[in-house]
């Protein structure tokens, strides 16, 4: 992904929150194989495990702990076949090649030059673009596929339970508080049925090595044009338009604040 500095965000709490809010990530790998496509992608909902709080007296020779992503994939997926082949060839269940996971924000939209109320009337030097938000992760993947190993079953069981709880509470708000219903849990399904389905999936664990966010929301424009974009989206009268307006405003204000701080 092209990370133009004005659109780039490297603030880890912001990026981690983005992933937790938009957990459906696209796992992409480039694994040489004579049987399967080299480049493959799969949509996977992920659980983000954050590193523990920093040690007040850290060992200067030890690297900081990394965040971790956990998910699962269907065993029948050709992508999984390639992952297992590569993991087996490596002599362990960890791939030697890095993987990439792309998380997209829910709001993206075409931008008409008509929104640029300052530059368009003055010079006409404007063109259409597309606004979007995304976070890109690179990391090392471990594939939990060997059912003869107890840790494989433990990983898959935890991944299913954690993902269900995360989605039930985070997406639907089923947390059992203030009169709301409690979340559905895996234990409500027949044990034999869950065991059957569990044998048809593999677990995927990614240790995050690098993460960067791209928030392309017209923050490179002058204030007048940004206001035109915000007002243009608000006039659409749609939920998507309002969300785009909010994000353009938020990112523009952040850019302005950082510019002031850099001069202080």
N, C-alpha and C positions, 0 to 999 in steps of 0.2 A: 504494500500500500504506500502511496506517496504521502509523506507527512510534511506538508508545507508548514513552516514554523507557526504562522498565525493561526492555523487550524489544529495544532497539536497540543495535547494535554497529557502530561506525564505524572500528574498528581495521583498517587496510588489509591488513597481513599475514594476519590472520585471515580477512578476506573473500576475499582472493586465493587462499588455501589452500582455502577452501570451494569456489570456482569450479573450481579444478584437480581437486579430489576429486569434484565433481559437475558435469562439463562439459556435460551436456545441458541447454541453456538454451532457454527459450521466447521467441523473437523476436516482439515485437508492434509493429505500426506503425499509424498513423492517417493514411492518405494519401487526400485527396479525389480521387475518380476517377469518371468517368461510365461506366466499363466494369467496374470491380471493386469489391468491398466495401471500404468505407472502413477498417474495423478488421479486421486479419488477424493471425493468429499461426501460427508454424511452430516445430516442435522441431528444434533444430540442435545437434550436438556442437561445442563451441568449443575453440580453442587460445588460451590467454591468454599474451600477450607482455607481460612486465613492463618498466617503464621501467628504464634503467640506473641503477647506484648514483649517489647524489647527488654532484654536482660539489663538491669541497671548497671551491671559490671560485666559486660560481654568480653569474651576471649578475643583479643585483637587478631588472632591467627585463624579464627573460625569464620567462614562465610555466613552472612545473615540467612535465616531460614526463608524458604520460598513458599509462596502460596501454592495450593494444590487444587486441581479440578478433578472431579469424579463423575463418571457416567457409565452407561451401558449401551450395547449395540446388539442387534439381532445376529445370531450365529449364521443365519442364511445370507446375510449381507455380503456380497463379493468383497467389499472393503474390509470386512472382518477377516476373510480368508487371506487377504494380502497382509494384514497386520499379523496374523498368527504365523504365516510363512516367514515374515521378516523377524519376528520375535524368536522363533525356533532356530533360525539360521544364526542368530546372534549368540546362541548358547544360553540365553536366559529369556525371561518374558519382557525384557525392556528393549525397545528399539534403539538402534544406533543413530538413526536419522532423526532430526528435529521434526516436530509436527507443528501445524499452525491451526489456531482456532479463531474464527472471526465472529464477533457478537455485533449484531446490528440493532440500532435503536428503532423504535416503532414508528417514529415520525420522519418521513423524508418527502421531498416535494420538488417539482419543477418550479423554477423561478423565472417569471417573465420580466423582460427588460422594462415593462411598463411600471414595475414597482420602484424603479430607481428615479425618484422624483427630483433628485438634485442633479445627477450627472447627465441623464438623458436629455433634459431640456437645454442644458448648458453646452454639451459637446456632441451628444448622440453616440459617444463611444461606449456603448454597452452591448452585451450579448447575453443570451439565456445561460442558465446554469442549473445545477441540481444540488439541493441541500440535503445533507444526511449526517448521521452520527454513527460511529462504529468504534469498537475496541478490538485490537489485534493482539493475540497472545502467541508466543513461541515457547515450546517446552519439550521435555523428554517424556515419552509415553511408555507406560507399562501396561501390558495386556494380560488380564486375569482370565485365562481360558482353560487351564488344566484342572478338570474337575476332580482329579485324584488328590489334589492338594487342598487340605482343609481351609487354608487362607483364601482360596478362590471363592468357596461358598460363603465365607464370612464377608468378603468384600462385596459380593453381589447382593447379599441379603441387606447389608447396611446401606448400599447405594440405593436400592429400591425403597427401603423404608425412609431414608433421609430425603430422597427426591419427592416422595409422596407427601411427606410432612411439609417440606418447603413449598410445594405447589398448593396444597390445600390451605395452608395458613397464609402464605405470601400472596397468592393470586386471588383466592376466593375469600380470604379472611375468616376461614372456619377455624377459629382458635378457642372456641368455648368460653370466651369472655364477653361480659356485658350483654348476655342474652343470645349471643351468636352460637350456632351449632358447633360442635367439636369437629375436628378433621377426620376424614376417612383414613383408616390405617390398613396396612397390609394384613394385619391379623383378622380383619373382618372377612377376608376371602378364605375359602377352604384351603387348608394346608397342602393337601395333595395337588390342588390346582396351581398354587403358587410354586410348588416344587417342580411341577411339570414345565411351567413357563420359564422358571429360572434356568433350567437346563438348555433352553433355547437362546440364551443370551450370554454375552461375555462382558466382563468389566473392563473399563478403560480408566486409567489414572494418569494424569499429566502434571508433572512438576513444572511450575511456571518459571521460565528462565528470563523472559522479558515481556513487557506489556506496555502498550502505547495506545492512546485514544486519538481519534480524529473527529472533531466537531466542526464540520463545515457548515456554518450558519451565518454567512455574510459578515462576519466580524472584521474582515479586511476592508469593508466599505466605510465611507464617512458617515457621520451621525445622520445627516439628512436622508441618505439612501437607505440606511438601516431602518429609520422611522417609516419610510415608504414601504419597505418590505413588511414590517410589523403591521402597519395599518392595512396593507393589501390582504394579508392573511386573515386579519380580524374581520374584514368585510365579507369574507367568504361565508362566515356564519356557520362553519362546520367544526366538529371536535378536532379534526386534523389541522384545520387552519388555526384554531386557537392554540394548539400544542406547538405548531411551528412558530407562531408569533411569540409565544412564551420562551421558546428555546433561543430564537434569534435575539430577543431582548436580553436574556440571561447571559448569553455568550458575548454580546456586545459590551454589556456592563462589566463583565469580567476582564475583557481585553482593555477597556479604558482604565479600570482600577489597577491592573498590573502595570500599565504604562506609567501611571502616576507614581506608583511605588518605586519603579525603576529610576525615576528622576529625583526621588526624595533623598 
